């Protein structure tokens, strides 16, 4: 299959498919035509379909291809996914027209400044450069080639495979979220017993000169805890008479940002600590009045913590950060009073941090059913404005609800912004999890030779693997109640994800510099070893299905 994977990779890299553009339609159609040209799908067109994204203004679709083994009747089914979209090409500068032409690109890269590591790889001849070659068109090529190979001897194949080539993975996962619904539909109609989900997204070195190759059983999750900070406005000529929300926001950042105390640890693997994605005050004009409100949100990686646990931990962190600001301001005001010959009196501020749900309940107690009508009307207006993204959508609702509250004291309101990616922790506590762990251990040991292959518990990059399971209702409630955008601008198929509850594994090509203009794959591992790992994982899962 090595030659076939190489050919398919070059063919797909040569088709531009930048996320969120009409290019994605062209790419999906190419994948559909590739399958259509293979004998099995020519003879069984019912096993190939276009699956439209839900409510997509571009009309994008995923390609769903399935194989039904004929050796004997079986409901055992392996699910496979891969994404066909890429990030943009602006990072290539004046070489952007060559980004999808690997041969010409590699020649051009010889004459520009690149890192020493990239220069060495370029000169070796062992690497292939180009946009999407690593993330993740080689991975899609691996799946297509394997399915094509299996289809040639379908009479001796036992079990089923369902593969979705999805788009929008680099955006809002519209392709995968539609596929979740489709998996449930097929399960109910055809009685599939799904065993696991295999993704072939990219793998990369974990540290400088890392000699290992990795297989990831499970995936990291992501939340976006957000803080709406209300201070007290004042004239800059009377600074201690007000409370700067930017200072409180800064204290929250200092408390949480890159603080490993907020990392998840599971099976000895530590998630990346939270990091600030945005912080800004909400003052729209220039004046000599300080801002009254500010907003910030974090990227928060999870291995095992659930939305309710994180909400409470960060509420306590915000409370402490707010208290620290008040103490610091009193110290500085005292110094100022002494220096100015003024009498010092402690500033009136009191620290208060609360969740959006708590704010909603406070205002609901005052406004009754009118509050829900006001929120519904605001959501309707916001939904008509496509320039307002999901983060701003939620912030505007928090701002509106807070403005209706009779309490005007400074406060920090903690809520969630979209998106949400549940982690998938494959601990071995269920039969399907235990089976997947056993299969991967066997397969990686079987193929370990030239490369040391290490299996780890969490794919470290956000991916569509997150949407094949979700925490139980009691755990997820904190997300839904504290994400103002949920249910309108942002919707997840939570019940379907909970019903699937599938363990996941990522076995992908190996490369470097994803999302950089030196994106590349190592040919040998990516075209030979990774496909062998994927192929054997499929066979062993189905062979040991019972």
Kinemage of the C-alpha trace (Angstrom):
@kinemage 1
@onewidth
@group {chain A} dominant
@subgroup {mainchain}
@vectorlist {calphas} color= white
{ca unk a 1} P 0.000 0.000 0.000
{ca unk a 2} L 3.020 2.327 0.349
{ca unk a 3} L 2.905 3.499 -3.275
{ca unk a 4} L -0.863 3.947 -3.186
{ca unk a 5} L -0.747 6.028 0.008
{ca unk a 6} L 1.943 8.243 -1.519
{ca unk a 7} L -0.143 8.778 -4.667
{ca unk a 8} L -3.314 9.556 -2.723
{ca unk a 9} L -1.471 11.951 -0.421
{ca unk a 10} L -0.069 13.964 -3.330
{ca unk a 11} L -3.447 13.951 -5.074
{ca unk a 12} L -5.271 15.323 -2.037
{ca unk a 13} L -2.557 17.819 -1.042
{ca unk a 14} L -2.831 19.195 -4.578
{ca unk a 15} L -6.468 20.108 -3.908
{ca unk a 16} L -6.747 23.249 -1.808
{ca unk a 17} L -9.206 22.796 1.092
{ca unk a 18} L -8.874 25.743 3.456
{ca unk a 19} L -11.353 25.465 6.311
{ca unk a 20} L -14.469 27.601 6.088
{ca unk a 21} L -14.227 28.124 2.316
{ca unk a 22} L -15.859 26.616 -0.770
{ca unk a 23} L -12.580 24.755 -1.340
{ca unk a 24} L -13.810 22.203 1.182
{ca unk a 25} L -16.610 21.208 -1.206
{ca unk a 26} L -14.101 20.526 -3.984
{ca unk a 27} L -11.975 18.422 -1.637
{ca unk a 28} L -14.909 16.365 -0.399
{ca unk a 29} L -16.037 15.748 -3.953
{ca unk a 30} L -12.532 14.540 -4.810
{ca unk a 31} L -12.646 12.017 -1.953
{ca unk a 32} L -16.092 10.882 -3.102
{ca unk a 33} L -14.794 10.332 -6.625
{ca unk a 34} L -11.753 8.412 -5.357
{ca unk a 35} L -14.042 5.942 -3.598
{ca unk a 36} L -16.405 5.857 -6.589
{ca unk a 37} L -13.541 4.703 -8.806
{ca unk a 38} L -12.773 1.678 -6.608
{ca unk a 39} L -14.440 -1.584 -7.687
{ca unk a 40} L -16.139 -2.333 -4.372
{ca unk a 41} L -18.001 0.980 -4.271
{ca unk a 42} L -18.778 0.801 -7.986
{ca unk a 43} L -20.528 -2.489 -7.275
{ca unk a 44} L -21.969 -1.350 -3.928
{ca unk a 45} L -22.879 2.329 -4.337
{ca unk a 46} L -25.201 2.056 -1.328
{ca unk a 47} L -22.081 1.931 0.861
{ca unk a 48} L -20.929 5.393 -0.244
{ca unk a 49} L -22.728 8.652 0.502
{ca unk a 50} L -22.428 12.372 0.927
{ca unk a 51} L -23.441 13.486 4.426
{ca unk a 52} L -24.390 17.202 4.580
{ca unk a 53} L -23.263 19.292 7.513
{ca unk a 54} L -26.119 20.413 9.703
{ca unk a 55} L -27.243 23.998 8.975
{ca unk a 56} L -24.119 24.866 6.987
{ca unk a 57} L -24.304 28.032 4.861
{ca unk a 58} L -21.579 26.705 2.533
{ca unk a 59} L -23.385 23.438 1.884
{ca unk a 60} L -20.391 21.357 2.934
{ca unk a 61} L -20.607 17.596 3.286
{ca unk a 62} L -18.637 14.658 4.618
{ca unk a 63} L -17.981 11.507 2.623
{ca unk a 64} L -19.092 8.330 4.387
{ca unk a 65} L -17.777 5.027 3.029
{ca unk a 66} L -18.467 1.650 4.564
{ca unk a 67} L -17.321 -1.926 4.106
{ca unk a 68} L -19.449 -4.937 4.992
{ca unk a 69} L -17.486 -8.155 5.445
{ca unk a 70} L -18.905 -11.241 3.739
{ca unk a 71} L -17.082 -14.024 5.570
{ca unk a 72} L -19.986 -14.350 7.999
{ca unk a 73} L -22.732 -12.179 9.417
{ca unk a 74} L -21.374 -9.779 12.044
{ca unk a 75} L -22.524 -6.579 13.662
{ca unk a 76} L -19.016 -5.783 14.947
{ca unk a 77} L -17.982 -2.436 13.483
{ca unk a 78} L -14.872 -0.257 13.591
{ca unk a 79} L -15.455 3.469 13.109
{ca unk a 80} L -12.753 5.541 11.383
{ca unk a 81} L -12.470 9.287 10.902
{ca unk a 82} L -10.147 11.712 9.163
{ca unk a 83} L -10.466 15.371 8.211
{ca unk a 84} L -9.893 16.796 4.754
{ca unk a 85} L -9.754 20.518 5.571
{ca unk a 86} L -6.577 22.472 6.312
{ca unk a 87} L -5.610 25.800 7.790
{ca unk a 88} L -4.849 28.629 5.368
{ca unk a 89} L -1.663 29.261 3.407
{ca unk a 90} L -0.863 32.893 4.275
{ca unk a 91} L 2.098 31.718 6.393
{ca unk a 92} L 3.873 30.702 3.162
{ca unk a 93} L 4.159 34.353 2.131
{ca unk a 94} L 5.088 34.679 -1.535
{ca unk a 95} L 5.358 30.880 -1.741
{ca unk a 96} L 1.680 30.368 -0.964
{ca unk a 97} L 0.877 29.311 -4.544
{ca unk a 98} L 3.353 26.464 -4.072
{ca unk a 99} L 1.940 25.341 -0.720
{ca unk a 100} L -0.048 22.538 -2.385
{ca unk a 101} L 2.676 21.601 -4.882
{ca unk a 102} L 5.188 19.651 -2.763
{ca unk a 103} L 7.889 19.169 -5.402
{ca unk a 104} L 8.010 22.843 -6.385
{ca unk a 105} L 7.674 23.934 -2.763
{ca unk a 106} L 10.619 21.841 -1.605
{ca unk a 107} L 12.785 23.290 -4.354
{ca unk a 108} L 11.740 26.833 -3.398
{ca unk a 109} L 12.391 26.213 0.311
{ca unk a 110} L 16.047 25.642 -0.486
{ca unk a 111} L 16.332 29.364 -1.131
{ca unk a 112} L 14.555 30.818 1.930
{ca unk a 113} L 15.377 30.994 5.613
{ca unk a 114} L 14.072 27.986 7.539
{ca unk a 115} L 15.130 26.328 10.792
{ca unk a 116} L 18.216 24.137 10.881
{ca unk a 117} L 16.052 21.106 11.633
{ca unk a 118} L 13.776 21.785 8.658
{ca unk a 119} L 16.827 22.408 6.462
{ca unk a 120} L 18.299 19.047 7.423
{ca unk a 121} L 15.021 17.242 6.748
{ca unk a 122} L 14.649 19.010 3.405
{ca unk a 123} L 18.125 17.961 2.323
{ca unk a 124} L 17.719 14.343 3.400
{ca unk a 125} L 15.087 13.452 0.818
{ca unk a 126} L 13.240 11.483 3.485
{ca unk a 127} L 10.538 14.083 4.081
{ca unk a 128} L 7.607 15.462 2.104
{ca unk a 129} L 6.615 19.122 2.582
{ca unk a 130} L 3.290 20.853 1.851
{ca unk a 131} L 0.129 22.304 3.364
{ca unk a 132} L -2.028 19.521 4.701
{ca unk a 133} L 0.466 16.758 4.021
{ca unk a 134} L 0.778 16.165 7.776
{ca unk a 135} L -2.479 17.633 9.073
{ca unk a 136} L -3.981 15.422 7.790
{ca unk a 137} L -4.237 14.316 4.172
{ca unk a 138} L -1.666 11.567 4.534
{ca unk a 139} L -3.823 10.171 7.346
{ca unk a 140} L -6.895 10.176 5.099
{ca unk a 141} L -4.849 8.511 2.356
{ca unk a 142} L -3.882 5.742 4.794
{ca unk a 143} L -7.533 4.980 5.546
{ca unk a 144} L -8.590 5.005 1.893
{ca unk a 145} L -5.734 2.699 0.882
{ca unk a 146} L -6.474 0.264 3.710
{ca unk a 147} L -10.189 0.140 2.876
{ca unk a 148} L -9.369 -0.345 -0.791
{ca unk a 149} L -7.011 -3.200 0.117
{ca unk a 150} L -9.594 -4.918 2.337
{ca unk a 151} L -12.324 -4.498 -0.284
{ca unk a 152} L -10.381 -6.601 -2.797
{ca unk a 153} L -10.928 -9.687 -0.625
{ca unk a 154} L -14.200 -8.755 1.037
{ca unk a 155} L -15.430 -12.367 0.969
{ca unk a 156} L -12.786 -13.262 3.556
{ca unk a 157} L -13.288 -10.188 5.709
{ca unk a 158} L -15.363 -10.426 8.868
{ca unk a 159} L -16.993 -7.384 10.397
{ca unk a 160} L -17.672 -3.848 9.212
{ca unk a 161} L -15.893 -0.536 8.788
{ca unk a 162} L -17.520 2.882 8.631
{ca unk a 163} L -15.282 5.787 7.620
{ca unk a 164} L -16.142 9.476 7.491
{ca unk a 165} L -13.896 11.947 5.684
{ca unk a 166} L -15.079 15.067 7.501
{ca unk a 167} L -14.443 18.761 7.031
{ca unk a 168} L -14.370 21.772 9.328
{ca unk a 169} L -12.112 20.034 11.878
{ca unk a 170} L -9.887 23.099 11.907
{ca unk a 171} L -12.976 25.220 12.545
{ca unk a 172} L -16.077 24.173 14.459
{ca unk a 173} L -16.140 20.415 13.712
{ca unk a 174} L -19.311 20.693 11.675
{ca unk a 175} L -18.467 17.536 9.756
{ca unk a 176} L -17.868 15.386 12.809
{ca unk a 177} L -20.925 16.641 14.673
{ca unk a 178} L -23.102 15.643 11.699
{ca unk a 179} L -21.402 12.242 11.609
{ca unk a 180} L -22.277 11.632 15.271
{ca unk a 181} L -25.966 11.787 14.340
{ca unk a 182} L -25.319 9.480 11.395
{ca unk a 183} L -23.587 6.893 13.563
{ca unk a 184} L -26.581 6.743 15.877
{ca unk a 185} L -28.950 6.483 12.907
{ca unk a 186} L -27.009 3.589 11.431
{ca unk a 187} L -26.700 1.879 14.761
{ca unk a 188} L -30.456 1.987 15.259
{ca unk a 189} L -31.217 0.943 11.682
{ca unk a 190} L -28.559 -1.696 11.065
{ca unk a 191} L -27.699 -2.887 14.571
{ca unk a 192} L -24.006 -2.007 14.468
{ca unk a 193} L -21.982 -2.838 17.550
{ca unk a 194} L -19.326 -0.134 17.462
{ca unk a 195} L -16.049 -1.291 19.014
{ca unk a 196} L -13.839 1.810 18.872
{ca unk a 197} L -12.981 4.881 16.821
{ca unk a 198} L -9.687 5.108 14.959
{ca unk a 199} L -8.362 8.468 13.801
{ca unk a 200} L -5.224 8.919 11.706
{ca unk a 201} L -4.448 12.518 12.557
{ca unk a 202} L -0.825 13.527 12.750
{ca unk a 203} L 1.751 12.644 15.375
{ca unk a 204} L 4.888 14.632 16.099
{ca unk a 205} L 7.930 14.805 18.397
{ca unk a 206} L 7.040 15.707 21.982
{ca unk a 207} L 10.375 17.388 22.664
{ca unk a 208} L 13.549 18.370 20.819
{ca unk a 209} L 15.294 15.375 19.219
{ca unk a 210} L 12.561 13.045 20.445
{ca unk a 211} L 13.374 9.653 18.816
{ca unk a 212} L 10.020 8.024 19.616
{ca unk a 213} L 6.859 7.446 17.625
{ca unk a 214} L 3.503 7.639 19.383
{ca unk a 215} L 0.111 5.986 19.412
{ca unk a 216} L -2.505 7.751 21.536
{ca unk a 217} L -5.308 5.800 23.224
{ca unk a 218} L -7.703 8.567 24.227
{ca unk a 219} L -7.689 12.286 23.644
{ca unk a 220} L -7.364 15.542 25.525
{ca unk a 221} L -10.440 17.671 26.168
{ca unk a 222} L -10.933 21.412 26.082
{ca unk a 223} L -13.055 23.945 27.922
{ca unk a 224} L -13.145 27.735 27.638
{ca unk a 225} L -13.728 29.137 31.139
{ca unk a 226} L -14.508 32.844 30.826
{ca unk a 227} L -14.620 35.699 33.318
{ca unk a 228} L -16.858 38.746 33.064
{ca unk a 229} L -15.331 41.275 35.455
{ca unk a 230} L -17.335 44.220 36.786
{ca unk a 231} L -15.399 46.983 38.513
{ca unk a 232} L -16.395 50.488 39.549
{ca unk a 233} L -15.938 53.375 37.155
{ca unk a 234} L -14.188 56.573 38.241
{ca unk a 235} L -12.427 59.630 36.837
{ca unk a 236} L -8.699 59.079 36.426
{ca unk a 237} L -8.208 62.092 38.677
{ca unk a 238} L -9.721 60.111 41.556
{ca unk a 239} L -8.290 56.608 40.986
{ca unk a 240} L -8.872 55.124 44.443
{ca unk a 241} L -12.563 55.949 44.210
{ca unk a 242} L -12.980 53.296 41.525
{ca unk a 243} L -12.011 49.689 40.921
{ca unk a 244} L -10.256 48.837 37.671
{ca unk a 245} L -11.629 45.584 36.161
{ca unk a 246} L -8.404 45.213 34.176
{ca unk a 247} L -6.463 44.864 37.414
{ca unk a 248} L -8.816 42.129 38.612
{ca unk a 249} L -8.576 40.415 35.228
{ca unk a 250} L -4.782 40.630 35.447
{ca unk a 251} L -4.830 39.048 38.894
{ca unk a 252} L -6.975 36.192 37.588
{ca unk a 253} L -4.488 35.677 34.764
{ca unk a 254} L -1.565 35.665 37.197
{ca unk a 255} L -3.404 33.147 39.345
{ca unk a 256} L -4.352 30.701 36.587
{ca unk a 257} L -2.245 31.266 33.483
{ca unk a 258} L 0.250 28.423 32.868
{ca unk a 259} L -0.240 27.285 36.456
{ca unk a 260} L 0.290 23.516 36.585
{ca unk a 261} L -1.798 23.429 39.769
{ca unk a 262} L -4.777 23.546 37.404
{ca unk a 263} L -3.489 20.754 35.141
{ca unk a 264} L -5.138 17.362 35.070
{ca unk a 265} L -3.079 14.270 35.883
{ca unk a 266} L -4.216 10.829 34.741
{ca unk a 267} L -2.042 7.714 34.570
{ca unk a 268} L 1.017 9.895 35.077
{ca unk a 269} L 0.220 12.132 32.094
{ca unk a 270} L -0.155 15.843 32.837
{ca unk a 271} L -2.368 18.076 30.730
{ca unk a 272} L -1.111 21.419 29.527
{ca unk a 273} L -1.927 24.162 32.048
{ca unk a 274} L -4.558 26.800 31.211
{ca unk a 275} L -3.460 29.676 29.003
{ca unk a 276} L -5.154 32.998 28.273
{ca unk a 277} L -6.673 33.285 24.812
{ca unk a 278} L -8.145 36.768 25.181
{ca unk a 279} L -8.321 39.605 27.687
{ca unk a 280} L -9.767 43.029 27.041
{ca unk a 281} L -11.827 45.684 28.719
{ca unk a 282} L -15.208 46.463 27.198
{ca unk a 283} L -14.950 50.218 27.081
{ca unk a 284} L -15.809 51.289 23.544
{ca unk a 285} L -14.614 54.894 23.485
{ca unk a 286} L -11.665 56.934 24.691
{ca unk a 287} L -12.325 59.037 27.774
{ca unk a 288} L -10.714 59.819 31.129
{ca unk a 289} L -13.104 57.458 32.844
{ca unk a 290} L -11.684 54.028 33.621
{ca unk a 291} L -13.372 50.957 32.176
{ca unk a 292} L -16.211 49.415 34.141
{ca unk a 293} L -16.121 45.893 32.703
{ca unk a 294} L -13.581 43.501 31.243
{ca unk a 295} L -13.703 40.001 29.823
{ca unk a 296} L -11.184 37.191 29.483
{ca unk a 297} L -11.152 33.520 28.670
{ca unk a 298} L -8.744 30.622 28.883
{ca unk a 299} L -7.951 27.519 26.924
{ca unk a 300} L -8.293 24.778 29.541
{ca unk a 301} L -7.100 21.249 28.673
{ca unk a 302} L -8.631 18.303 30.503
{ca unk a 303} L -7.726 14.665 31.042
{ca unk a 304} L -10.291 13.759 33.685
{ca unk a 305} L -11.849 16.894 35.214
{ca unk a 306} L -15.458 17.621 34.283
{ca unk a 307} L -17.171 21.007 33.720
{ca unk a 308} L -18.703 21.108 37.212
{ca unk a 309} L -15.354 20.465 38.934
{ca unk a 310} L -13.506 23.065 36.876
{ca unk a 311} L -16.230 25.647 37.418
{ca unk a 312} L -15.922 25.403 41.194
{ca unk a 313} L -12.096 25.359 41.196
{ca unk a 314} L -11.907 28.468 39.039
{ca unk a 315} L -14.608 30.267 40.984
{ca unk a 316} L -12.438 29.851 44.076
{ca unk a 317} L -9.403 31.039 42.104
{ca unk a 318} L -11.262 34.177 40.986
{ca unk a 319} L -12.439 34.849 44.531
{ca unk a 320} L -8.871 34.658 45.817
{ca unk a 321} L -7.482 36.785 42.976
{ca unk a 322} L -10.152 39.433 43.617
{ca unk a 323} L -9.308 39.434 47.336
{ca unk a 324} L -5.611 39.829 46.539
{ca unk a 325} L -6.379 42.894 44.417
{ca unk a 326} L -8.391 44.500 47.202
{ca unk a 327} L -5.615 43.874 49.727
{ca unk a 328} L -3.008 45.285 47.357
{ca unk a 329} L -5.096 48.383 46.644
{ca unk a 330} L -5.545 49.033 50.361
{ca unk a 331} L -1.788 48.773 50.887
{ca unk a 332} L -1.150 51.235 48.075
{ca unk a 333} L -3.902 53.594 49.197
{ca unk a 334} L -2.424 53.614 52.694
{ca unk a 335} L 0.993 54.528 51.298
{ca unk a 336} L -0.569 57.252 49.179
{ca unk a 337} L -2.503 58.701 52.141
{ca unk a 338} L 0.638 58.849 54.280
{ca unk a 339} L 2.606 60.486 51.487
{ca unk a 340} L -0.180 63.025 50.928
{ca unk a 341} L -0.920 63.750 54.585
{ca unk a 342} L -4.427 62.323 54.296
{ca unk a 343} L -6.378 60.125 56.684
{ca unk a 344} L -6.478 56.513 55.538
{ca unk a 345} L -9.770 54.644 55.535
{ca unk a 346} L -10.041 51.123 54.173
{ca unk a 347} L -11.521 50.977 50.677
{ca unk a 348} L -15.124 49.706 50.535
{ca unk a 349} L -14.653 46.901 48.022
{ca unk a 350} L -15.514 43.290 48.827
{ca unk a 351} L -14.457 40.346 46.696
{ca unk a 352} L -17.262 38.376 45.081
{ca unk a 353} L -17.010 35.668 42.426
{ca unk a 354} L -20.047 33.768 41.194
{ca unk a 355} L -21.120 31.551 38.307
{ca unk a 356} L -23.434 32.590 35.488
{ca unk a 357} L -26.028 30.161 36.809
{ca unk a 358} L -25.931 31.889 40.195
{ca unk a 359} L -26.299 35.285 38.500
{ca unk a 360} L -29.232 34.004 36.464
{ca unk a 361} L -30.967 32.705 39.577
{ca unk a 362} L -30.456 36.019 41.402
{ca unk a 363} L -31.949 38.012 38.531
{ca unk a 364} L -34.727 35.462 37.985
{ca unk a 365} L -35.765 35.909 41.621
{ca unk a 366} L -36.111 39.651 40.956
{ca unk a 367} L -37.537 39.650 37.417
{ca unk a 368} L -39.429 36.371 37.220
{ca unk a 369} L -40.437 34.981 33.816
{ca unk a 370} L -39.679 38.349 32.216
{ca unk a 371} L -35.987 37.502 32.396
{ca unk a 372} L -36.387 34.472 30.120
{ca unk a 373} L -38.331 36.559 27.617
{ca unk a 374} L -35.604 39.214 27.604
{ca unk a 375} L -32.862 36.606 27.084
{ca unk a 376} L -34.846 34.874 24.316
{ca unk a 377} L -35.369 38.191 22.534
{ca unk a 378} L -31.678 39.042 22.781
{ca unk a 379} L -30.660 35.625 21.453
{ca unk a 380} L -33.026 36.039 18.510
{ca unk a 381} L -31.448 39.374 17.604
{ca unk a 382} L -27.911 38.052 18.036
{ca unk a 383} L -28.646 35.008 15.888
{ca unk a 384} L -29.474 37.337 13.002
{ca unk a 385} L -25.968 38.834 13.106
{ca unk a 386} L -23.444 36.388 11.653
{ca unk a 387} L -20.566 38.720 12.518
{ca unk a 388} L -20.990 37.891 16.210
{ca unk a 389} L -19.028 34.757 16.946
{ca unk a 390} L -19.855 32.217 19.625
{ca unk a 391} L -17.587 33.773 22.261
{ca unk a 392} L -19.019 37.267 21.871
{ca unk a 393} L -22.541 35.817 21.712
{ca unk a 394} L -22.189 34.423 25.231
{ca unk a 395} L -20.483 37.521 26.570
{ca unk a 396} L -23.328 39.755 25.392
{ca unk a 397} L -25.865 37.583 27.202
{ca unk a 398} L -23.864 37.762 30.436
{ca unk a 399} L -23.612 41.527 30.032
{ca unk a 400} L -27.373 41.829 29.530
{ca unk a 401} L -28.334 39.625 32.480
{ca unk a 402} L -25.899 41.398 34.783
{ca unk a 403} L -27.276 44.764 33.700
{ca unk a 404} L -30.729 43.664 34.885
{ca unk a 405} L -29.489 42.837 38.386
{ca unk a 406} L -30.225 45.307 41.162
{ca unk a 407} L -26.805 44.689 42.731
{ca unk a 408} L -24.260 47.065 41.202
{ca unk a 409} L -21.255 46.089 43.335
{ca unk a 410} L -18.056 44.849 41.687
{ca unk a 411} L -18.216 41.164 40.875
{ca unk a 412} L -16.552 38.452 38.785
{ca unk a 413} L -18.936 36.208 36.865
{ca unk a 414} L -17.549 32.889 35.679
{ca unk a 415} L -19.125 31.211 32.652
{ca unk a 416} L -18.184 28.949 29.730
{ca unk a 417} L -17.641 30.070 26.169
{ca unk a 418} L -17.827 27.680 23.220
{ca unk a 419} L -16.372 25.370 22.093
{ca unk a 420} L -16.351 22.329 24.339
{ca unk a 421} L -14.347 19.209 23.529
{ca unk a 422} L -14.855 16.386 26.041
{ca unk a 423} L -11.748 14.412 26.914
{ca unk a 424} L -11.799 10.678 26.276
{ca unk a 425} L -9.932 8.831 29.004
{ca unk a 426} L -9.516 5.169 28.049
{ca unk a 427} L -8.857 3.688 31.475
{ca unk a 428} L -9.825 0.080 30.748
{ca unk a 429} L -12.856 0.094 33.040
{ca unk a 430} L -15.253 -1.099 30.311
{ca unk a 431} L -14.912 -4.198 28.090
{ca unk a 432} L -14.475 -2.062 24.953
{ca unk a 433} L -11.789 0.056 26.612
{ca unk a 434} L -9.961 -3.020 27.880
{ca unk a 435} L -10.082 -4.603 24.427
{ca unk a 436} L -8.680 -1.504 22.728
{ca unk a 437} L -5.847 -1.258 25.251
{ca unk a 438} L -4.958 -4.919 24.718
{ca unk a 439} L -5.070 -4.625 20.932
{ca unk a 440} L -2.865 -1.524 20.848
{ca unk a 441} L -0.326 -3.082 23.183
{ca unk a 442} L -0.122 -6.139 20.929
{ca unk a 443} L 0.032 -4.191 17.672
{ca unk a 444} L 2.672 -1.684 18.798
{ca unk a 445} L 4.913 -4.450 20.118
{ca unk a 446} L 4.466 -6.382 16.870
{ca unk a 447} L 5.677 -3.478 14.737
{ca unk a 448} L 8.381 -2.097 16.975
{ca unk a 449} L 11.697 -2.421 15.214
{ca unk a 450} L 13.376 0.493 13.502
{ca unk a 451} L 11.213 2.835 15.566
{ca unk a 452} L 10.423 2.792 19.256
{ca unk a 453} L 6.639 3.080 19.387
{ca unk a 454} L 5.155 4.352 22.635
{ca unk a 455} L 1.477 4.279 23.483
{ca unk a 456} L 0.203 7.191 25.544
{ca unk a 457} L -3.206 7.958 26.987
{ca unk a 458} L -4.119 11.340 25.539
{ca unk a 459} L -3.792 12.652 22.013
{ca unk a 460} L -2.413 16.106 22.893
{ca unk a 461} L -4.000 18.119 20.077
{ca unk a 462} L -7.681 19.057 20.014
{ca unk a 463} L -9.441 16.765 17.554
{ca unk a 464} L -12.773 15.330 16.439
{ca unk a 465} L -12.129 12.267 18.600
{ca unk a 466} L -13.654 14.243 21.464
{ca unk a 467} L -17.169 13.896 20.082
{ca unk a 468} L -17.570 10.129 20.427
{ca unk a 469} L -18.377 10.320 24.141
{ca unk a 470} L -19.467 12.824 26.811
{ca unk a 471} L -19.739 12.956 30.611
{ca unk a 472} L -22.983 11.875 32.268
{ca unk a 473} L -25.902 14.263 32.709
{ca unk a 474} L -24.998 15.245 36.250
{ca unk a 475} L -21.513 16.255 35.147
{ca unk a 476} L -22.510 18.025 31.944
{ca unk a 477} L -25.249 20.117 33.562
{ca unk a 478} L -22.731 22.681 34.773
{ca unk a 479} L -21.671 23.227 31.173
{ca unk a 480} L -25.174 23.735 29.814
{ca unk a 481} L -26.282 25.974 32.704
{ca unk a 482} L -23.162 28.118 32.549
{ca unk a 483} L -22.694 28.443 28.783
{ca unk a 484} L -25.075 31.231 27.697
{ca unk a 485} L -24.515 30.489 24.006
{ca unk a 486} L -25.496 26.831 24.399
{ca unk a 487} L -28.716 25.768 22.730
{ca unk a 488} L -28.800 28.665 20.270
{ca unk a 489} L -25.538 29.741 18.623
{ca unk a 490} L -23.740 26.642 19.904
{ca unk a 491} L -25.224 23.150 20.020
{ca unk a 492} L -23.643 19.767 20.692
{ca unk a 493} L -25.318 16.369 20.236
{ca unk a 494} L -24.661 15.531 23.876
{ca unk a 495} L -27.241 12.695 24.173
{ca unk a 496} L -25.857 11.022 21.041
{ca unk a 497} L -22.273 11.412 22.256
{ca unk a 498} L -23.246 9.875 25.590
{ca unk a 499} L -24.946 6.995 23.812
{ca unk a 500} L -21.898 6.251 21.643
{ca unk a 501} L -19.482 6.259 24.622
{ca unk a 502} L -16.706 4.831 22.449
{ca unk a 503} L -13.011 4.470 23.257
{ca unk a 504} L -10.699 6.118 20.738
{ca unk a 505} L -7.193 5.761 19.383
{ca unk a 506} L -5.089 7.965 17.117
{ca unk a 507} L -2.527 6.240 14.907
{ca unk a 508} L -1.210 8.760 12.439
{ca unk a 509} L 1.653 9.693 10.151
{ca unk a 510} L 4.720 11.227 11.736
{ca unk a 511} L 5.891 14.713 10.936
{ca unk a 512} L 6.753 18.164 12.141
{ca unk a 513} L 5.584 21.776 12.099
{ca unk a 514} L 1.837 21.347 11.646
{ca unk a 515} L 0.218 24.716 10.822
{ca unk a 516} L 3.624 26.113 9.810
{ca unk a 517} L 5.017 26.684 6.314
{ca unk a 518} L 7.570 23.936 6.964
{ca unk a 519} L 4.814 21.353 7.615
{ca unk a 520} L 6.156 17.951 6.577
{ca unk a 521} L 5.937 14.186 7.022
{ca unk a 522} L 8.613 11.542 7.331
{ca unk a 523} L 7.994 9.258 4.359
{ca unk a 524} L 9.109 5.887 5.740
{ca unk a 525} L 7.083 5.820 8.963
{ca unk a 526} L 4.089 7.604 7.448
{ca unk a 527} L 3.755 5.477 4.303
{ca unk a 528} L 4.793 2.101 5.746
{ca unk a 529} L 4.729 1.740 9.534
{ca unk a 530} L 1.687 3.836 10.492
{ca unk a 531} L -0.528 2.100 7.868
{ca unk a 532} L 0.567 -1.309 9.174
{ca unk a 533} L -0.378 -0.257 12.706
{ca unk a 534} L -3.802 0.962 11.567
{ca unk a 535} L -4.454 -2.140 9.458
{ca unk a 536} L -3.593 -4.561 12.228
{ca unk a 537} L -5.592 -2.586 14.785
{ca unk a 538} L -8.693 -2.962 12.597
{ca unk a 539} L -8.153 -6.685 12.123
{ca unk a 540} L -7.440 -7.444 15.773
{ca unk a 541} L -10.402 -5.406 16.989
{ca unk a 542} L -12.750 -7.280 14.682
{ca unk a 543} L -11.097 -10.658 15.171
{ca unk a 544} L -11.436 -10.327 18.922
{ca unk a 545} L -14.829 -8.637 18.732
{ca unk a 546} L -16.410 -11.012 21.220
